[in-house]
Amino acid sequence: MKNIAIKTRTYLEEVVAEMRKASWPQRRELISHTVITLVASFVLALFIFGADRFISYILDIIYPG
């Protein structure tokens, strides 16, 4: 049990050390990238919705009823 506690502590210390080395974005950059991601996700969702409706329409023509 003691071995697990030592390994866990070592792991967490290494995680903290690596997180300090990381380059974190500035607030403005973070907001900008978040907006771009949300807009791109929305556009992609609209495209998939439109493609699904179009394919459904074509299949209704091919297979009526």
C-alpha positions, 0 to 999 in steps of 0.5 A: 500500500505504501508503494502505491502512495509513493508512486501516486505522489511522484506521478502528481509531482511530475504532472505539476512540473510538466504543467508549469512548463506548458505554454498557456494562451492569453485570454484574448487568444483563448476566447478567439479560438473558442469562438472559431471552434463554436462557429466551425462546429455550428457550420459543420452541424448545419452541413450534416443536417442539410446533407441528411435532409437531402439524402432523405428526400432523394430516398423518399423519391426512390422508395416512396411510401 
